Amino acid sequence: MNSEKCILQYDHIFWDLDRRIDIFRYINPINGVEEKRKFLTEYELGNCYNPQFEYEEFDPNIGQLYKELLSVRTKFETCKNSLLAPYYLKNIDDLVFRIDLFSDRKNPDFGDKLSNLYGKPTSDLIKEAGKNLETLKYAQSSEENLTPNDVYEIFKTEMGNYGFNWDIKIYSRASAKLSVNASLNEIKINASEKFSEMNIRRYIYHEIKTHVFRAENGKLQPFMIFKNGFPDYITTEEGLALFNENKHGLLSSEDVKRYSARAIAADYSTKSSFYEIFEKLVKHFPPSTAYSIVQRVKRGMLDTSLPGGYTKDMVYMDGFQKVSSFLKNNDSMEILYTGKIGLDNVDLAQELIDRGILSRPKYMP
């Protein structure tokens, strides 16, 4: 623990900056609902249209926050004996890259840089996703008769059962029906969506019993990186969420087809326009569903006729494969609930548990 005292001096400073910058605010278009309506209208008329997205302006204080971020980076560089310092430095570098990226969307290289945030799916992943897309049927399995307000009440009750004090908010714009932001202790519900009871059962395992549980266990550790996430933890995070859905009989063939389509869309986004990707997916989904899948991988772009995409959506299928493989060789998923770690951090987490530095997880699905 002595070697990590240096980290503890600057831990809260960094994560406070991360929370104040809140870079994910700048990824989702503010005119997404309007552009979806316009796109689907043009599509019905037989016209090709590529959405033109607009985004929230950067916080006027971003320059000062950026300077503070670089300053705290130099502090972590002095923690030479720390096991954790390299992970903090990687997180800072990633945040700096994203600030630079989203503050200059008109840069000719923007599309390539956006695509490089998460990279491209592997050929094996695309092969499996393509097979699922062609062979699995897609039909709405249950009626979506729950409103965002209904979901708010359900999640408020569910979170209250564990004594979790998170903000649950209904947003007019969001990239997903429902999502979790651990650094802000926030659950976001999309105001323009409806939900089925099956959706909600699945979301409770995906959002609460995976994302929230890992964050709450992370809060119990001495280092905030376990609450907010190690570098590249997201593949394990989303893979574990799908594993939990599947384990409890909540991952339907429709869900697998949709997750597969996300991987396919992520792959195409690096070289294709919005409309070109939509044309491929609308053969397998209703137009509104196909649009939503494509918007997720084209968010970040101003002119979606250009190549480039936010390829994060490939991590669901990729992570599911990797977590499933990991758990075949491990009797328990307990180590994965130490906090928001990736599979690459398992040995580190186990070492810190063995040393008595980390506590075992309190919340398990």
C-alpha positions in Angstrom: 0.0 0.0 0.0 2.9 2.3 0.6 3.8 2.3 -3.1 0.2 3.5 -3.8 0.1 6.4 -1.4 1.3 8.6 -4.2 -1.8 7.7 -6.3 -4.1 8.5 -3.4 -2.9 12.0 -3.3 -4.2 12.8 -6.7 -6.9 10.2 -7.2 -9.9 12.4 -6.3 -8.4 15.4 -8.2 -8.4 13.5 -11.4 -11.8 12.0 -11.1 -13.3 15.3 -10.1 -11.9 16.8 -13.4 -13.2 13.8 -15.3 -16.7 14.4 -13.9 -16.6 18.1 -14.6 -15.5 17.6 -18.2 -18.1 14.9 -18.8 -16.8 14.2 -22.3 -19.7 11.9 -23.1 -22.0 15.0 -23.3 -20.4 15.8 -26.6 -20.9 12.4 -28.4 -24.7 12.3 -28.8 -26.3 14.7 -31.4 -28.7 17.3 -29.9 -30.9 17.1 -33.0 -31.1 13.3 -33.2 -34.9 13.1 -32.8 -35.5 15.7 -35.6 -33.0 14.1 -37.9 -34.5 10.6 -37.4 -37.9 12.0 -38.3 -36.5 13.7 -41.4 -34.5 10.6 -42.5 -37.5 8.3 -42.2 -39.7 10.7 -44.1 -37.2 10.9 -46.9 -36.8 7.2 -46.9 -40.6 6.7 -47.3 -40.4 9.0 -50.3 -37.6 7.0 -51.8 -35.0 9.6 -51.2 -31.4 9.1 -50.0 -30.6 11.3 -47.1 -27.6 11.3 -44.7 -28.3 13.0 -41.3 -26.5 16.2 -40.5 -25.9 16.1 -36.8 -25.4 19.0 -34.3 -23.7 18.8 -30.9 -23.6 20.6 -27.6 -21.0 23.4 -27.5 -18.0 22.8 -25.3 -18.1 24.2 -21.7 -16.4 27.6 -21.8 -14.3 26.4 -18.9 -12.9 23.5 -20.9 -9.6 25.3 -21.5 -8.9 25.6 -17.8 -10.0 22.1 -17.1 -7.7 20.9 -19.8 -4.7 22.6 -18.3 -5.6 21.1 -14.9 -5.8 17.7 -16.5 -2.3 18.0 -17.9 -1.1 19.3 -14.6 -2.4 16.3 -12.7 -0.9 14.0 -15.3 2.5 15.2 -14.4 1.7 14.4 -10.7 0.9 10.8 -11.6 4.1 10.6 -13.6 6.0 11.0 -10.3 4.4 7.9 -8.8 7.1 5.7 -10.3 6.7 2.8 -7.8 3.0 2.5 -8.2 1.3 -0.5 -9.8 -1.7 1.7 -10.7 0.0 4.8 -12.1 0.2 3.4 -15.7 -3.6 2.9 -15.7 -4.3 6.4 -14.5 -1.9 7.9 -17.1 -3.7 5.8 -19.8 -7.1 7.1 -18.7 -5.8 10.7 -18.7 -4.3 10.3 -22.2 -7.6 8.9 -23.5 -9.6 11.8 -22.0 -7.1 14.3 -23.5 -7.5 12.6 -26.9 -11.3 12.8 -26.8 -11.3 16.5 -25.8 -8.9 17.3 -28.7 -11.1 15.1 -31.0 -14.5 16.4 -30.2 -13.4 20.0 -30.1 -12.4 19.9 -33.8 -15.0 17.9 -35.7 -14.4 19.8 -38.9 -10.8 18.4 -39.1 -10.5 16.3 -42.3 -9.0 13.4 -40.2 -11.9 13.4 -37.8 -13.6 10.3 -39.2 -10.5 8.3 -39.0 -9.6 9.4 -35.5 -13.2 8.7 -34.3 -13.0 5.2 -35.8 -9.7 4.6 -34.0 -11.2 5.3 -30.5 -12.3 1.6 -30.3 -10.8 0.2 -33.6 -12.5 -2.2 -35.9 -14.1 -5.6 -35.2 -12.1 -8.7 -36.0 -12.9 -10.8 -39.0 -14.0 -13.7 -36.7 -16.4 -11.4 -34.9 -17.8 -10.0 -38.2 -18.2 -13.6 -39.5 -20.3 -14.6 -36.5 -22.3 -11.4 -36.4 -23.0 -11.7 -40.1 -24.3 -15.3 -39.6 -26.6 -14.2 -36.8 -27.9 -11.3 -38.9 -28.8 -13.6 -41.7 -30.2 -16.6 -39.8 -31.9 -15.1 -36.7 -35.5 -13.8 -36.9 -36.4 -10.4 -35.6 -39.9 -9.8 -34.3 -41.1 -7.7 -31.4 -41.5 -10.4 -28.7 -43.6 -8.4 -26.3 -45.7 -5.2 -26.3 -43.8 -2.0 -25.4 -46.4 -0.5 -23.1 -44.3 1.0 -20.4 -43.5 4.7 -20.5 -40.2 6.4 -19.4 -42.1 7.5 -16.2 -43.0 3.8 -15.5 -39.4 2.8 -15.9 -38.3 5.6 -13.6 -40.5 4.3 -10.8 -39.4 0.7 -11.4 -35.7 1.6 -11.3 -36.2 3.9 -8.3 -37.7 1.0 -6.4 -35.1 -1.5 -7.5 -32.2 0.8 -6.6 -33.8 1.6 -3.3 -33.9 -2.1 -2.5 -30.1 -2.0 -2.4 -29.9 1.4 -0.7 -28.2 2.9 -3.8 -28.5 6.7 -4.0 -28.2 7.4 -7.7 -29.8 10.1 -9.9 -32.4 8.6 -12.2 -33.2 11.1 -15.0 -35.4 11.2 -18.1 -33.5 12.8 -21.0 -35.0 14.2 -24.2 -31.9 13.0 -26.1 -29.9 9.9 -25.5 -28.1 7.3 -27.6 -29.7 4.3 -25.9 -33.1 3.5 -24.3 -31.5 3.3 -20.9 -27.9 3.8 -19.8 -25.7 4.2 -16.8 -22.9 6.8 -16.1 -21.0 5.5 -13.1 -18.8 8.6 -12.7 -21.9 10.8 -12.3 -23.9 8.2 -10.3 -26.6 8.5 -12.9 -29.1 6.4 -14.8 -30.4 7.9 -18.0 -33.8 7.0 -19.5 -34.6 8.0 -23.1 -37.8 10.2 -23.1 -38.8 9.2 -26.6 -38.8 5.4 -26.1 -41.3 2.9 -24.8 -40.4 -0.3 -23.0 -41.7 -3.8 -22.5 -41.7 -5.8 -19.3 -39.1 -8.2 -20.8 -37.0 -5.1 -21.6 -37.1 -4.1 -18.0 -36.2 -7.5 -16.6 -33.2 -7.6 -19.0 -32.2 -4.0 -18.1 -32.2 -4.8 -14.4 -29.5 -7.4 -15.0 -27.7 -5.4 -17.6 -27.7 -2.0 -16.1 -28.2 -2.5 -12.3 -26.8 -6.0 -11.6 -23.8 -5.4 -13.9 -23.0 -1.7 -14.4 -24.3 -0.4 -11.1 -23.1 -3.4 -9.0 -19.6 -3.1 -10.4 -19.5 0.6 -9.7 -20.8 0.2 -6.1 -18.2 -2.5 -5.4 -15.7 -0.2 -6.9 -16.7 2.5 -4.4 -15.7 0.1 -1.6 -12.1 0.0 -2.9 -9.5 2.6 -1.8 -8.9 3.8 -5.5 -11.6 5.5 -7.5 -10.4 3.8 -10.7 -12.3 0.7 -9.6 -15.5 2.7 -9.5 -15.0 4.7 -12.7 -13.2 2.2 -14.9 -9.8 1.0 -15.9 -8.6 1.7 -19.5 -10.5 -0.4 -22.0 -12.6 -1.9 -19.3 -15.7 -1.4 -21.5 -15.4 -4.6 -23.5 -15.5 -6.7 -20.3 -18.2 -4.5 -18.8 -20.6 -5.0 -21.7 -19.6 -8.6 -22.3 -20.4 -9.4 -18.6 -23.8 -7.6 -19.0 -24.7 -9.8 -21.9 -23.4 -12.9 -20.1 -25.8 -12.1 -17.2 -28.7 -11.5 -19.6 -28.0 -14.9 -21.2 -27.4 -16.7 -17.9 -30.8 -15.7 -16.6 -32.7 -16.5 -19.8 -33.2 -12.9 -20.8 -31.1 -12.7 -24.0 -33.5 -13.5 -26.9 -32.7 -14.3 -30.5 -34.0 -10.8 -31.3 -31.4 -9.3 -28.9 -28.6 -11.4 -30.3 -29.6 -10.3 -33.8 -29.6 -6.6 -32.7 -26.2 -6.9 -31.0 -24.8 -8.6 -34.1 -26.2 -5.8 -36.2 -24.4 -3.3 -34.0 -21.1 -5.0 -34.7 -21.8 -5.1 -38.5 -22.7 -1.4 -38.4 -19.6 -0.6 -36.5 -17.5 -2.3 -39.2 -19.3 -0.5 -42.1 -19.2 2.9 -40.4 -15.5 3.3 -40.9 -15.9 3.3 -44.7 -19.6 3.9 -45.5 -22.2 6.6 -45.3 -25.2 6.5 -42.9 -27.6 5.7 -45.7 -25.4 2.9 -47.1 -25.3 1.1 -43.7 -29.0 1.7 -43.2 -29.7 0.0 -46.6 -27.9 -3.1 -45.4 -29.7 -3.2 -42.0 -33.3 -2.3 -43.1 -33.4 -5.7 -44.9 -33.4 -7.3 -41.4 -35.1 -4.7 -39.1 -38.0 -2.2 -39.2 -36.8 1.2 -40.5 -37.0 2.9 -37.1 -34.9 0.1 -35.5 -32.4 0.1 -38.3 -32.0 3.9 -38.0 -31.4 3.7 -34.3 -28.6 1.1 -34.8 -26.9 3.2 -37.4 -27.2 6.5 -35.4 -25.3 4.8 -32.6 -22.3 4.2 -34.8 -22.5 7.5 -36.7 -22.8 9.7 -33.6 -19.9 12.0 -33.3 -20.0 12.9 -37.0 -21.4 16.1 -38.3 -21.9 15.0 -41.9 -22.9 11.3 -41.8 -22.3 10.9 -45.5 -18.6 10.8 -44.7 -16.7 7.6 -43.6 -15.9 7.3 -39.9 -17.8 6.0 -36.9 -18.0 5.6 -33.2 -17.3 1.8 -33.2 -17.9 1.2 -29.5 -21.0 -1.0 -30.3 -18.7 -3.9 -31.4 -17.7 -4.4 -27.8 -21.0 -6.1 -26.8 -20.5 -9.2 -29.0 -16.7 -9.1 -28.6 -17.0 -8.8 -24.8 -19.7 -11.5 -24.6 -17.3 -14.0 -26.4 -14.4 -13.1 -24.2 -16.2 -13.1 -20.9 -17.9 -16.4 -21.8 -14.5 -17.9 -22.6 -13.0 -16.6 -19.4 -15.8 -17.9 -17.2 -15.6 -21.3 -18.8 -12.2 -21.6 -17.1 -13.1 -20.0 -13.8 -15.6 -21.2 -11.3 -16.7 -17.8 -10.2 -17.2 -14.4 -11.7 -16.5 -12.8 -8.3 -13.2 -11.3 -9.4 -15.0 -9.4 -12.2 -17.2 -7.7 -9.6 -14.2 -6.2 -7.8 -15.0 -3.0 -9.7 -14.9 -1.8 -13.3 -11.9 -3.8 -14.4 -11.2 -5.5 -17.7 -10.1 -9.1 -18.2 -6.5 -7.8 -18.6 -6.7 -6.5 -15.0 -7.9 -9.7 -13.3 -4.4 -10.7 -12.2 -3.7 -7.2 -10.8 -7.0 -7.2 -8.9 -6.3 -10.7 -7.5 -2.9 -9.6 -6.3 -4.3 -6.6 -4.5 -7.0 -8.8 -2.9 -4.4 -11.2 -1.7 -2.4 -8.4 -0.2 -5.4 -7.2 1.6 -5.5 -3.9 -0.3 -8.8 -4.6 -2.1 -12.0 -5.9 -0.5 -14.1 -8.7 -2.1 -17.2 -7.6 -3.8 -20.3 -7.0 -1.7 -22.9 -7.0 -4.6 -23.2 -10.0 -6.9 -26.0 -10.8 -9.4 
